[in-house]
C-alpha cells in the first residue's frame, strides 16, 4: 500500500515526466530514440506460440510493453492497454506484453491465468533469460517502446502521467502512436518510466 501511494505521488511531479526531444535517452542508458529496436527470437507466449520481433512485421506500429502480473502499477494499466488495442486494427497498431520478472507470480503458469482472466487481446510473452529486457534497457513495469514502420524507436517511457485513469492529463503513448501513424515524430519522445522495478537475476 505504501509503495503504491509513493508511486502515485511521483506521478504528479511534472519535472520527472516531461522532457524535450533533445533529452532523448536521458532516462534509458541502453537504447536511444531513432535507434533500430533490438531483435529477439522465439519467446514463448501464453497462447503456446513463440514470437520473434519479425513476427509482427505486418503492423505499421509496434508497441512493446514490459509488464508483469504482480505489480500494482502494471495492473492499473491493464484496462487502458486493452482499450488501446481495441481502438486500432492489428495491421495498424500491434501491442505486445513481455514479462521479464522471474518471480513465481510472474512465470508462465500465472501469466496464462492472468491473460485468460483479463482476456488479453495481445500476445503476452515471457523473457525468462531477461536478455530482451536488458537489450531494451527496461527498468520498470509498465514501460513502453513505440516502434515505427522501420522498427526504429520513436518513443519510450511511460503510458501516461497517472496510474489513476481519472487523473490522467497527458497521454504520451496515445500521442506517440498517433504521430507515428501520420509519419511524424512524437512531440515527446521519452519520459521517465515509473512503476515497479524490474529485478534482474544476478549473473
N, C-alpha and C positions, 0 to 999 in steps of 0.2 A: 504494500500500500504506500509506504514511504517513497519507494523508488518511483512508483507511478506518479506520485504527487510532484516529486522533483522534476521528472521529465516534463510534466505538464507546465510547470513554471518556466522551464527552459524554452518551451515552445513559443513563449511570448516575448523573448528577447530579440528584437529586430536585428541587432548588430551581429547576431550569430547566424542569421538566416539569409540576409540579402547581400549578394556580392556582385561586383561588376565582372564582365567578361574578361577584363584584363587580369582578374584574380583567379581565373580558372586553374584548377588543381591546387588551390590553396589548402583544401581540406583532404585531398587524396594525393598521397605521395607515391603512388604506383602507376596510375594511368592519368592521361591528360585529355582535355577536350580536343576533339579533332583527331585523336589517335584511333587507329584501327582496333576494334574490340578484340581482346584475346579470344582465341578459339578453344573449344573443348570438344570431346567426342565421347559418345556412349555413356551419358549419365542416366542412371535408372530413374524412372518416374513412377508415380502412384498408379498409373494406368498399365503398368507392367511392360511398358515400352522403354526403349533407350533413345536419347536425343543428343545430338551434337548441335553446335551453333548453326551449321549449314541446313539443318532440318527445317529451319524457319525462313529459308531464303525467299520464299514467295511473298512474304509480308513486307510492305513498304517500310513500316516502322516496327522495331522490336524493342520491347521494354523488359529488361531483366530486373527482377525484384528479389533481392536477397532477403529471406524471411525465415521464420521458423514457427513451431507450434506454441512454445511455452511463453514467448514474450508478450506481455500485455499490450505493448505498443503495436506490435505486429497484428495482434488480434483486433485491435481497434480500427485497423485499416482494411481488414478483410472485405467488408461490405463495399467500401469505396473502390477497391480493386476489382471486385466482381462487377460493380456497376459500370466502371470504366471500360471493361472488356465488352460488356453488353452494348455499349454505345457505338462500338466500332466492329466492322467486319474483320475477321481474322486476316483477310488478304490485305487490309489496310494497316491495321494495328494488331500486333500479337503480344500478349503479355505472358510471361513465364515466371514461375516462382522457383527459387533454388534455396534449399536448406543446407547450410554449411555446418550447423551445430551437430555435435556428436553426443549431446545429452540424450539419455534414454527416451525422454519425452519427444524428441525431435527425429528419431530414427524412422525408417521406412514403415514399420507396422503402425506407428502412431500418425505418421504422415498420411497414410491411406485412410485411417479413421477420420482425420480432420478434413481431408479432401472430400470424402463421402458425406460427412455431416454438413459441410458448408456448400456442397455441390459446386466445387471449383470448376469453372469454365475454362481454365487454363492449365497447361502442364505444370506439375509440381515435381521438381527434380531433386535428387539427393546428391550432394557433393561430399561423399564420405571421406575422400582423401584431403578435402579442403583446398585442393590446388586451384580450383576455379575462383573461389572466394579470394584467395591470396593474389591471383593474377589480376583481379579487378580492384584490389585494394579495399575490399568490402570490410567495414568495421562495425556496422550496426544493423539491426533489423527493426523496421524495414529500410532498405536502402536501394534506390533505383538507378538504372543506367538506361538512357534512351539512345538507341542506335538508329542512324539514318539509313536510307536505302543502300548506301555503300558500306554499311556496318562500321561507320565511324561513330565515336561517342559524341553525341550532341548535347546531352545534359546528364548530370549525375548528382545525387544527393537525396533529399527528402521528397516526399509526395506533396505535402502542402505545409502550412505553417501551424497546424494544431492537430493533436491526436483526437480532439473533440470536434466532431463534424459541425456542430452548431457555432463553433468559434473560428472556423476557417475563413481567412480573408485573402490568402494568396494560394493559388492552385498551381504550383510550379510544374508538376508532371503534366497536367492537362494542357498548360500553356506551351510546354516544350513539344508535346505531341502535335498540337495544332500547328505550330511553326514548322516543324519538320515535314508534315503533310503538305504544306504550302511551298516547300522547297526553301524555307528560310531558316536562319539560325535563331534559336530561342533568345529572348532578351536576357533571361537569366540562365546561365549555363551550368552553374554549380551552386549548391547550398550545403551547409554543414549537416551531415546526417545525424539524426538524434533518435535514440531508441535503445534497445538492449544491446549491450556489447557482444560481438561475436567472439567466442573463446576458441582460439586455435590451439590444437594439440601441440605440446612441446616436441620438438624434433630431436 
